[in-house]
Amino acid sequence: MRKLPQDFTLGDKSAMKKGVLPIHESAIKHVTGQAVYIDDLPEWLNELHIATGKSTEAHADIVSINLDKVRAYPGVVDVIVQADIPGEVDVSPVLSGDLLLAGDFVHYIGQSIFAVAATSLRAAKQAVELAEIVYQRREATLLPQQSLARQEFVLPTHTIQSGDVTRAMASAPRTIQSEMYIKGQEHFYLEGQISVAVPNEDGGVQVFASSQHPAEVQKLVARVLGLPVAQVLVETRRMGGGFGGKESQAAVLGCMAAVLAVRNRCPVKYRMPRQDDMVQTGKRHDFWNSYHVGFNEAGDILAAEYDMVGKCGCTADLSDGVVDRAMFHADNAYFLPNARISGYRGKTHTVSNTAFRGFGGPKGVILAENVIEEIACAVGKDALDIRKLNCYQAGKDTTPYGQKIDDDVLFTLIEELEISSDYRARRKAIQTFNAQNPFVKKGLALTPVKFGISFTSKHLNQGGALVHVYTDGSVHISHGGTEMGQGLFTKVAQIVAKAFGIDYQRVNVSSTRTDKVPNASPTAASAGTDLNGMAALDAVNTIKDRLRDFAIEHYGIQPDDFAISDDLVRLGEETMSFPEFIKLAYMNRVSLSSTGFYKTPKIGYDRKAAKGRPFLYFSNGAAVSEVIVDTFTGEYKVTQVDILHDVGDSINAELDIGQIEGAFVQGMGWLTSEELSWDETGRITTNSPANYKIPTSADVPEKFTVALFDRANSEESIYRSKAVGEPPLMLGISVWCALKDACASVCDHQFSPPLAAPATPEAVYYAMQAARDYQEARL
């Protein structure tokens, strides 16, 4: 079902003639091993390696600390504690509380107390084990339910309201009321957290960072060193995955390496081994959601009250935005005429949780879809019919936070997938199968997603770029976005090539560097192409305006007589190759370099009123998932998935489809096999690939089709495309709903049994048993 836009013209001309899109700019380097990641950089002769001494208590005062044996260990060059940090000790991305090294107390197991720089990573790791630390233990809060009961929050609670919830709930013919606990997820990027810091002759430092936010690394490194920001240079060429885990927390490694590099006047590498990474860095937030929903006999939602408690960890990190976005997406695709949605930022004595693909949105979407499943069983209808009944209507409905739904993509897309996936016939076939097979059950679910595109922090919605055209006609582009495998560099190169009217092969995108584009926003919120592509286009248009003005003056032609396409410059009746024209422009002193800038229009959210437009537009999609379940063991298999996703007018359909496929599988993993667990002391027990299972190729359904919804963005995004990075992850919720559907079939869908998230085979077994118990009670 893969298809390319018929009029697609971006990219290499020879490739276009063959109907092939430009491949990822590093694809060949990836598969041949030529792509250089930070750990591939040649090591300096005097390079040191870092390991940190970690807390063994979740919440405690440090009574005493003895590091004599650590300092004496062979290979150890330096050991630092909080007092040795020359500048500020706080490395929080937004607020405060995230300490580079703990001081007099610790507030999660794994918190760094001291750091060792040694001649090898092995020596550093062995040395930190020799520390002698005495603690005075305090009571720890470990669950979001506990934080709510104790009123312990990292930030104030926020509430969104619309309509008269109390009256609508009181008059609703039917209600449901329950709760659900949704666990988090480990990022498990292929390349772990890593930074290398190299001091320079001026007392500053260059940091090579695997970071989604180099500008933030720059700012925080300067802060801990007590230097002006301009004396710190941060460079990121590529990441082996980020998924949000390298948006804020990658800065810690750059800061630690920089402190020790400047202190010892030598290069320092800080690479977290996988187990340290899983213990010391934040995950997707756990959420405890409780809900009370009123509806009528047809299944129309009349009122909804949601309490959403995020497990934020010991500090705020990015939790304010994460919980906000969970609240913004608790409606998902459905109109809630009367709603009260409260988001609590629960403080727990665990590692601070952080950004993860979807940034809180998945915790709201799964709540909405769970409610739909329960209503469908309550009124005896197919869940798809309840979804369509409550789906937003364009031009008529508004979200609980006051943003109007302006287009009809969502409902149209759902109906198109319903037909293309043969949903109705498959539903009938599954009903027949389940009636005939008491020991194996099938489940089916079609779930949509409506995901808002823009940073919910308004100031982050800006992008910058720098474009140079050289005298041979080649083009160099630097922008504030980072490449983490998603294909951002490829898309920006395509945008620049199309804007200039030149061959894609002429365009080169450089590493992301803070000395090229300053103060850049993180590559996050699915906005990388929107922001940086628009900024690059702005720079190109500035250069093209100069070239047009030169051509008009030099050749005496009219503005309409000038055009660039297919690598040729049209000058009235004459043509000239692009390189020839660029050389001529240079000889006539035309500036061939420009910065570009873009800020997202129309957006704004009044937090005090809890109303506004936090998003420029919505990306939409839907997935149909089918599963088969062993009722005795709870083991299951995803047998078929069909996806229809809205990416607007795609810039690169193959890259977009790859993102959709990867996001879906990652979302499916979050809700099936990826179970995070902690023991009663607050120690994470899923701390390695041996006890934390991400999806493998064997988990991908054999029947897996992805199609792109054929409609341009109604908003003026870059070439009318839409963001694609995060929204498809929530399509994985269709697998969870299909499992829930299979469990409900045990009691003829008279009851929607609670299903844990993730739905491990054990969880599915318990849900099956709950359905059996309900059935037996009815009989």
C-alpha positions in Angstrom: 0.0 0.0 0.0 3.0 2.3 -0.2 2.5 5.1 -2.6 4.4 8.2 -3.7 2.8 11.6 -4.6 2.2 11.6 -8.3 3.6 15.1 -8.7 6.6 14.6 -6.4 9.6 16.6 -7.7 12.1 16.9 -4.9 15.5 15.4 -4.9 18.0 13.9 -7.4 16.8 14.2 -11.0 18.1 10.9 -12.1 16.5 9.2 -9.1 13.3 11.0 -9.8 13.2 9.8 -13.3 13.3 6.3 -11.9 10.5 7.1 -9.5 12.8 6.7 -6.5 13.0 9.2 -3.6 16.4 10.3 -2.2 17.5 7.9 0.5 18.5 8.9 4.0 21.6 11.0 3.7 23.5 8.6 6.0 21.9 5.3 4.9 25.0 3.9 3.1 27.2 5.1 5.9 25.0 3.3 8.4 25.0 -0.1 6.7 28.7 0.0 5.8 29.8 1.2 9.2 31.2 4.5 7.9 28.8 6.7 9.9 30.8 8.3 12.8 29.2 8.4 16.2 30.9 9.9 19.2 32.4 6.7 20.5 33.9 6.2 17.0 36.0 9.4 17.3 39.7 8.6 17.6 40.8 8.9 21.2 43.4 11.4 22.3 46.5 9.9 23.9 45.7 11.6 27.2 42.0 11.1 27.1 40.3 10.3 30.4 37.1 8.3 31.1 34.3 8.9 33.6 32.3 6.8 35.9 30.2 8.1 38.8 29.5 6.8 42.3 25.8 6.2 42.7 23.4 6.4 45.6 22.1 3.1 47.0 19.2 4.8 48.8 16.1 6.4 47.3 15.8 9.1 49.9 18.5 9.8 52.5 20.9 12.2 54.1 24.6 11.6 53.5 26.1 11.2 56.9 29.7 10.7 55.7 31.7 9.9 52.6 35.2 8.5 52.3 36.8 8.4 48.9 40.4 7.7 49.9 40.4 4.2 48.3 38.8 5.6 45.2 41.5 8.1 44.7 44.3 5.5 45.3 43.0 3.1 42.8 45.4 2.5 39.8 44.5 4.6 36.8 42.5 7.2 38.7 43.5 10.7 37.8 40.9 12.8 39.4 37.9 12.5 41.7 35.3 15.3 42.2 32.4 15.9 44.5 29.8 18.7 44.3 32.1 21.2 46.0 34.6 20.9 43.2 32.2 22.2 40.5 33.5 25.6 39.6 30.2 27.2 38.7 26.5 26.3 39.4 25.7 22.7 40.5 22.1 22.8 39.1 21.8 21.5 35.5 18.0 21.6 35.3 16.7 22.1 31.8 13.8 24.5 32.8 13.3 24.9 36.5 15.6 23.7 39.3 16.6 20.8 41.4 18.6 18.6 39.0 22.1 18.5 40.5 25.1 17.5 38.6 26.4 15.8 41.7 24.5 15.2 45.0 25.4 17.3 48.0 24.2 16.5 51.5 21.3 14.3 50.5 20.1 11.9 47.7 16.6 11.5 46.3 16.8 8.4 44.1 18.7 5.2 43.8 21.4 5.8 41.2 21.9 9.5 41.8 25.5 10.6 41.1 27.3 11.5 44.3 30.9 11.8 43.0 32.7 11.4 39.7 36.0 9.6 38.8 38.2 10.4 35.8 40.6 7.5 35.0 42.8 6.3 32.2 40.2 3.7 31.2 36.5 3.2 31.7 37.2 -0.1 33.4 39.5 1.5 36.0 36.9 4.3 36.6 34.1 1.8 37.2 36.1 -0.4 39.5 37.3 2.6 41.5 33.8 3.9 42.2 32.9 0.7 44.0 35.5 1.4 46.7 33.7 4.4 48.1 32.5 4.3 51.7 29.3 6.2 52.2 27.0 6.2 55.3 23.4 7.2 54.9 20.5 8.2 57.2 17.5 6.8 55.4 14.3 8.9 55.1 10.8 7.7 54.0 10.5 7.4 50.3 7.5 8.1 48.0 7.6 5.7 45.1 4.2 5.6 43.4 2.1 8.4 41.8 -0.8 7.3 44.0 1.3 8.0 47.0 2.3 11.4 45.8 -1.3 12.3 45.3 -2.3 11.0 48.7 0.5 12.9 50.3 0.1 16.0 48.1 3.7 15.8 47.1 4.2 17.5 43.7 7.1 18.8 41.7 4.9 21.6 40.2 1.3 22.9 40.7 -1.7 21.1 39.5 -3.4 22.3 36.3 -7.0 21.8 35.3 -8.8 22.2 31.9 -12.6 22.6 32.0 -15.4 23.0 29.4 -19.2 23.0 29.9 -21.0 22.1 33.1 -19.5 18.7 34.1 -21.5 18.4 37.4 -24.9 18.9 35.8 -24.1 16.8 32.7 -22.8 13.9 34.8 -25.8 14.0 37.2 -28.2 13.8 34.3 -26.4 11.2 32.2 -28.4 8.0 31.7 -25.3 5.8 32.1 -21.9 6.3 33.8 -18.7 4.4 34.2 -16.1 5.1 36.9 -12.7 3.4 37.3 -8.9 3.8 37.1 -6.0 2.6 35.1 -2.2 2.5 35.8 -0.1 2.9 32.7 3.6 2.1 33.0 6.4 4.0 31.4 9.0 2.9 28.9 12.8 2.8 28.6 14.1 4.7 25.5 16.6 2.0 24.7 18.3 4.0 21.9 20.9 2.0 20.1 23.6 4.5 20.9 23.7 5.2 24.6 24.3 8.5 26.4 27.7 9.9 25.6 29.7 13.1 25.4 33.3 14.0 24.8 34.7 17.4 26.1 37.9 18.9 24.8 39.3 22.1 26.4 40.6 24.9 24.2 43.5 27.4 24.6 41.1 30.2 25.7 39.8 28.5 28.8 36.7 27.3 27.0 35.6 23.9 25.8 34.2 22.0 22.8 31.7 19.3 23.5 30.7 16.5 21.2 27.3 15.5 22.4 24.8 12.9 21.5 22.0 15.4 22.2 18.7 16.5 20.8 19.3 19.9 22.2 22.9 21.1 21.7 22.0 24.7 22.7 20.9 23.5 26.1 24.1 21.5 26.5 26.0 24.7 25.6 24.1 26.8 28.2 24.4 24.2 31.0 28.1 23.5 30.4 28.8 27.2 30.6 26.8 27.4 33.8 28.7 24.6 35.6 32.0 26.1 34.4 31.1 29.6 35.3 31.9 30.8 31.7 30.1 32.9 29.1 28.0 30.8 26.8 30.1 32.0 23.8 33.1 30.1 25.2 31.4 26.7 24.8 30.9 25.0 21.5 28.7 22.0 21.2 28.5 19.8 18.1 26.2 17.0 17.2 26.6 15.1 13.9 24.1 12.3 14.5 22.6 10.2 17.2 21.9 6.5 17.2 18.4 7.2 18.4 17.0 9.7 20.9 13.2 9.3 21.3 13.2 12.2 23.8 15.7 10.6 26.1 18.4 12.9 24.8 16.4 16.1 24.9 17.3 17.3 28.4 19.2 14.5 30.2 22.1 14.2 27.7 23.3 17.6 29.0 24.4 15.9 32.3 27.1 14.0 30.4 28.4 17.0 28.6 28.5 19.0 31.8 30.4 16.3 33.7 32.9 15.7 30.9 33.5 19.5 30.6 34.1 20.0 34.3 36.7 17.3 34.4 38.2 18.3 31.0 38.8 21.9 31.9 40.0 20.9 35.4 42.6 18.4 34.1 43.4 20.2 30.8 42.8 17.1 28.7 40.0 15.5 26.7 37.4 13.6 28.7 34.8 11.1 27.6 31.7 10.2 29.5 30.0 7.1 28.1 27.3 5.5 30.2 27.3 1.7 30.0 23.8 0.4 29.2 23.0 -0.6 32.8 24.1 2.8 34.2 22.1 4.4 31.5 18.9 2.5 32.4 19.4 3.2 36.1 20.5 6.9 36.0 18.4 8.4 33.2 14.6 9.1 33.1 12.0 7.1 31.3 8.5 7.7 29.9 6.3 8.7 32.8 4.1 6.2 34.5 0.6 7.6 34.8 -2.2 6.8 37.2 -5.5 7.9 35.6 -8.9 7.8 37.2 -12.0 8.6 35.2 -15.7 9.1 35.6 -17.7 9.3 32.3 -21.3 9.9 31.6 -23.0 8.8 28.3 -26.4 7.9 26.9 -27.8 4.6 25.6 -26.5 5.3 22.1 -23.0 5.7 23.4 -22.7 9.5 23.1 -20.2 10.9 25.7 -22.0 13.6 27.7 -19.5 14.3 30.5 -16.0 13.3 31.4 -13.9 13.8 34.6 -10.3 12.8 34.4 -7.6 12.9 37.0 -4.2 12.2 35.6 -1.2 11.8 37.9 2.2 11.6 36.3 5.1 9.9 38.0 7.5 12.7 37.5 10.4 11.5 39.7 12.3 13.6 42.2 12.5 16.9 40.1 10.5 18.6 37.5 12.7 18.1 34.5 10.2 18.4 31.6 7.2 17.1 33.5 5.2 20.2 33.3 4.9 19.9 29.5 4.6 16.1 29.6 1.6 16.3 31.9 0.1 19.2 30.0 0.3 17.2 26.8 -1.3 14.2 28.4 -4.2 16.4 29.4 -4.4 18.0 25.9 -4.7 14.5 24.4 -7.2 12.9 26.9 -9.9 13.7 24.4 -7.9 12.1 21.5 -10.4 12.0 18.6 -13.5 12.5 20.6 -15.7 15.6 21.4 -16.2 16.0 25.1 -19.0 18.6 25.5 -18.5 18.8 29.3 -15.1 17.9 30.7 -12.8 18.5 33.6 -9.3 17.2 33.1 -6.8 17.7 36.0 -3.1 16.9 35.7 -1.0 16.3 38.8 2.8 16.4 38.7 3.5 13.6 41.2 6.9 13.8 43.1 8.5 10.4 43.7 11.9 9.4 45.0 12.9 7.8 41.7 15.0 9.2 38.8 13.3 12.2 37.1 11.3 11.0 34.2 11.7 12.9 31.0 10.6 13.4 27.4 9.7 10.3 25.4 8.3 10.1 21.9 4.7 11.4 22.3 5.7 13.5 25.3 2.7 12.6 27.5 0.3 12.3 24.7 0.1 8.5 24.7 -1.0 8.5 28.3 -4.0 10.7 27.4 -4.8 8.8 24.2 -4.9 5.4 25.8 -7.2 6.8 28.5 -9.6 8.0 25.8 -9.5 4.7 23.9 -10.0 2.6 27.1 -13.1 4.7 27.8 -14.4 4.0 24.3 -13.9 0.3 24.8 -15.8 0.3 28.1 -18.7 2.4 26.6 -19.0 0.0 23.7 -19.4 -3.0 25.9 -21.8 -1.1 28.2 -24.2 -0.3 25.3 -23.6 -3.5 23.3 -22.1 -1.9 20.2 -18.9 -2.3 18.1 -16.2 0.0 19.5 -15.7 1.4 16.0 -19.2 2.7 15.9 -18.7 4.4 19.3 -15.6 6.0 18.0 -17.3 7.3 14.9 -20.3 8.5 16.9 -18.1 10.6 19.2 -15.5 11.7 16.6 -14.8 15.4 16.2 -16.8 17.1 13.5 -14.9 19.7 11.5 -16.1 23.3 11.9 -18.5 22.3 14.7 -16.5 21.0 17.7 -13.8 22.4 19.9 -11.4 20.7 22.3 -11.8 21.0 26.1 -9.0 23.7 25.9 -10.8 25.7 23.3 -9.1 24.9 20.0 -11.5 24.6 17.2 -11.3 21.5 14.9 -11.1 23.1 11.5 -10.7 20.2 9.0 -12.5 16.9 8.4 -9.4 14.8 8.0 -10.0 12.7 11.1 -13.4 11.3 10.4 -12.7 10.8 6.7 -9.5 9.0 7.4 -11.2 6.6 9.8 -13.9 5.7 7.3 -11.3 5.3 4.5 -9.3 2.8 6.6 -12.5 1.0 7.7 -13.2 0.3 4.1 -9.6 -0.4 2.9 -8.9 -2.8 5.8 -12.2 -4.6 5.3 -12.9 -4.0 8.9 -16.6 -5.1 8.9 -16.0 -8.4 7.1 -13.1 -9.2 9.4 -15.2 -8.4 12.5 -17.9 -10.9 11.4 -15.3 -13.5 10.6 -13.7 -13.0 14.1 -17.1 -13.3 15.8 -17.6 -16.6 14.0 -14.1 -17.8 14.9 -14.5 -16.9 18.6 -17.8 -18.7 18.8 -16.3 -21.9 17.5 -13.0 -21.8 19.5 -13.3 -21.7 23.3 -9.5 -22.0 23.8 -8.2 -19.4 21.3 -9.7 -16.0 20.8 -9.1 -13.3 18.2 -9.4 -9.6 18.8 -9.7 -6.6 16.4 -9.6 -2.9 17.0 -9.5 0.3 14.8 -8.1 3.2 16.8 -7.4 6.7 15.6 -5.0 9.4 16.8 -5.3 13.2 16.7 -2.0 14.7 17.8 -1.2 18.4 18.2 1.9 19.7 16.5 3.8 22.5 18.1 5.8 22.8 21.4 3.4 23.6 24.2 6.0 26.1 25.5 5.4 28.9 22.9 9.0 30.2 22.9 10.4 26.9 21.6 8.5 27.3 18.4 11.3 28.9 16.5 14.0 27.7 14.1 17.1 29.0 12.6 19.3 28.1 9.6 22.5 29.2 7.8 22.9 28.7 4.0 26.0 29.2 2.0 26.2 28.9 -1.8 29.8 28.4 -3.0 31.2 29.5 -6.3 31.0 26.0 -7.9 27.2 25.9 -7.2 27.4 23.6 -4.3 25.3 24.5 -1.2 26.0 24.2 2.5 23.2 24.2 5.0 23.4 24.3 8.8 20.3 24.4 10.9 19.3 24.0 14.6 17.8 20.5 14.2 19.6 17.3 15.1 19.7 14.1 13.1 18.8 11.0 15.2 18.0 8.7 12.3 14.6 10.2 11.5 15.8 11.7 8.2 15.6 15.4 9.1 18.9 16.3 7.3 17.6 14.5 4.2 14.3 16.4 4.2 16.0 19.8 4.8 18.4 19.1 1.9 15.4 18.3 -0.3 13.6 21.5 0.8 16.7 23.6 -0.1 17.2 21.8 -3.4 13.5 22.4 -4.4 13.6 26.0 -3.2 16.7 26.8 -5.3 15.5 24.7 -8.2 18.7 22.7 -8.2 19.9 19.1 -8.0 19.6 17.5 -4.6 23.1 16.2 -4.9 24.4 19.8 -4.7 23.2 20.3 -1.2 25.3 19.3 1.9 23.9 19.5 5.4 26.5 19.9 8.2 26.7 18.8 11.8 24.5 20.8 14.2 26.8 23.3 15.8 26.0 26.0 18.3 28.5 28.4 16.6 26.5 28.2 13.3 22.9 28.5 14.6 22.6 29.9 18.1 19.9 29.4 20.7 18.2 26.6 18.7 15.2 24.7 20.1 15.4 21.0 20.8 14.6 18.6 18.0 11.4 17.4 19.6 7.6 17.8 19.5 7.7 16.3 15.9 8.6 19.9 14.8 12.1 19.4 13.4 11.2 19.6 9.7 8.5 22.3 10.3 10.8 24.7 12.1 14.2 24.0 10.5 12.8 23.4 7.0 11.0 26.8 7.1 14.1 28.5 8.4 16.2 27.0 5.6 13.5 28.1 3.1 13.7 31.6 4.5 17.5 31.7 4.0 17.2 30.4 0.5 14.5 32.9 -0.5 16.8 35.7 0.7 19.6 34.5 -1.5 17.3 34.0 -4.4 16.0 37.5 -4.1 19.5 38.8 -4.3 20.2 36.7 -7.4 17.0 37.9 -9.0 17.9 41.5 -8.3 21.3 41.0 -9.8 19.9 39.3 -12.9 17.4 42.1 -13.5 20.2 44.8 -13.2 22.9 42.9 -15.0 20.8 41.6 -18.0 18.1 44.3 -18.1 15.3 41.7 -17.8 12.0 41.7 -16.1 11.4 39.9 -12.8 9.2 37.3 -14.5 12.1 36.5 -16.9 14.2 35.1 -14.1 13.7 31.5 -12.9 15.8 28.6 -11.6 14.8 25.0 -12.3 16.4 21.7 -13.2 19.8 23.2 -12.4 19.4 25.9 -15.1 18.9 29.6 -14.7 16.5 31.2 -17.1 17.4 34.8 -18.1 14.7 35.9 -20.5 15.4 33.9 -23.7 18.8 32.7 -22.5 19.7 30.0 -20.0 22.8 29.4 -18.0 23.9 26.5 -15.7 23.4 27.2 -12.0 27.2 27.0 -11.3 28.0 29.4 -14.1 25.4 31.9 -12.8 26.6 31.6 -9.2 30.2 32.3 -10.3 29.0 35.3 -12.3 27.1 36.6 -9.3 30.1 36.2 -7.1 32.3 38.1 -9.5 29.7 40.9 -9.3 29.9 40.9 -5.5 26.5 39.4 -4.7 26.3 38.0 -1.2 25.7 34.2 -1.5 25.1 33.5 2.2 22.2 34.1 4.5 20.6 33.2 7.8 17.0 32.1 8.0 14.5 32.2 10.7 10.9 31.0 11.4 8.5 31.2 14.2 5.2 29.3 14.3 2.2 31.5 13.8 -1.3 31.5 15.3 -0.4 29.6 18.5 -1.0 30.7 22.1 -2.3 29.1 25.3 -3.6 31.1 28.2 -2.7 28.9 31.1 -4.6 31.0 33.7 -7.8 30.6 31.6 -6.9 27.1 30.4 -8.0 28.1 26.9 -6.3 28.8 23.6 -4.6 27.3 20.6 -1.5 25.4 21.7 -1.1 23.7 18.4 -0.8 25.0 14.8 -2.4 21.9 13.4 -3.2 18.2 14.1 -1.6 15.1 12.6 -4.0 12.3 12.3 -3.9 8.6 11.7 -5.6 5.3 12.4 -4.6 1.7 12.7 -6.4 -1.6 12.6 -4.8 -4.4 14.6 -5.7 -8.0 14.8 -4.5 -10.4 17.5 -4.9 -14.1 18.4 -4.7 -15.1 22.1 -4.2 -18.4 23.9 -6.9 -18.2 26.7 -5.0 -20.7 28.9 -1.6 -18.8 29.0 -2.4 -15.3 27.8 0.2 -15.7 25.1 -0.7 -13.9 21.9 0.5 -12.8 18.5 -0.2 -9.7 16.4 -1.3 -11.2 13.1 -2.2 -8.1 11.0 -1.8 -4.4 11.1 -3.2 -1.8 8.6 -2.3 1.8 9.0 -3.5 5.0 7.2 -1.7 8.0 8.3 -1.9 11.7 7.6 1.4 13.4 6.7 0.0 16.1 4.5 1.8 16.6 1.2 4.8 14.3 2.0 8.3 15.7 1.5 9.7 12.2 1.4 7.2 9.4 1.5 9.7 6.6 2.1 11.1 8.4 5.1 7.6 9.1 6.4 6.5 5.5 6.0 9.7 4.3 7.8 8.9 6.7 10.7 5.3 5.4 10.8 6.4 1.8 10.9 9.1 2.4 13.6 6.8 4.5 15.7 4.0 1.9 15.6 6.3 -0.9 16.7 7.8 1.2 19.5 4.2 2.0 20.6 3.3 -1.6 20.4 6.3 -2.5 22.5 5.4 0.0 25.2 2.0 -1.7 25.5 3.0 -5.3 25.2 6.5 -6.5 26.2 8.3 -3.5 27.6 7.5 -3.7 31.4 9.5 -1.4 33.7 9.6 -2.6 37.3 11.0 -1.3 40.6 11.4 -3.1 43.9 10.0 -1.9 47.3 13.1 0.2 48.0 12.9 2.2 44.8 15.5 0.2 42.9 14.8 -0.4 39.2 14.9 -4.1 38.5 14.6 -3.9 34.7 18.0 -2.5 34.2 19.4 -4.4 31.2 18.5 -6.1 27.9 18.3 -9.4 29.9 15.2 -8.3 31.8 13.7 -5.6 29.7 12.3 -6.8 26.3 12.0 -4.4 23.4 10.2 -5.7 20.2 12.2 -7.7 17.8 11.6 -8.5 14.1 9.7 -11.6 15.3 7.1 -9.3 17.0 6.4 -7.4 13.8 3.2 -8.8 12.2 3.7 -10.6 8.9 0.8 -8.6 7.4 1.8 -5.0 8.0 0.7 -2.3 5.5 1.1 1.4 5.7 -0.6 4.0 3.4 -0.4 7.8 3.4 -3.7 9.8 3.5 -3.7 11.9 0.4 -4.4 15.4 1.5 -2.1 18.5 1.9 -1.9 20.3 5.2 -4.5 23.0 5.4 -2.1 25.2 7.4 1.0 26.8 5.8 3.6 24.3 6.9 6.7 23.6 4.9 5.4 22.6 1.5 2.1 21.7 3.2 3.6 18.6 4.8 2.8 17.4 8.3 4.9 16.2 11.2 5.3 12.4 11.5 7.8 11.6 14.3 5.5 11.1 17.3 1.8 10.6 16.2 2.2 7.1 14.8 3.5 5.8 18.1 0.0 6.1 19.5 -1.3 3.8 16.7 0.2 1.0 18.7 -2.7 1.5 21.1 -4.8 -0.4 18.6 -2.9 -3.6 19.6 -3.7 -3.0 23.2 -7.4 -2.5 22.3 -7.4 -5.6 20.1 -6.1 -7.6 23.1 -8.8 -6.0 25.3 -11.4 -7.0 22.6 -10.2 -10.6 22.6 -10.5 -10.8 26.3 -14.0 -9.2 26.2 -15.1 -11.9 23.7 -14.8 -14.5 26.5 -18.0 -12.9 28.1 -19.6 -11.9 24.7 -18.5 -8.3 25.1 -20.9 -7.8 28.0 -18.0 -6.5 30.1 -14.7 -4.8 29.3 -12.2 -6.5 31.6 -9.4 -4.3 33.0 -6.2 -4.9 31.1 -2.8 -3.7 32.4 -0.5 -1.5 30.3 1.7 -3.1 29.2 -0.4 -6.1 28.3 2.1 -8.8 29.0 0.9 -12.4 28.6 0.3 -12.5 32.3 -1.8 -9.4 32.2 -3.8 -10.8 29.3 -4.3 -14.0 31.2 -5.7 -12.1 34.2 -8.0 -10.0 32.0 -9.3 -13.3 30.4 -9.9 -14.6 33.9 -11.8 -11.5 34.9 -14.0 -11.9 31.8 -14.6 -15.6 32.7 -15.5 -14.6 36.3 -18.0 -12.0 35.0 -19.5 -14.6 32.6 -19.9 -17.2 35.4 -21.5 -14.6 37.7 -24.0 -13.8 35.1 -24.9 -17.4 34.7 
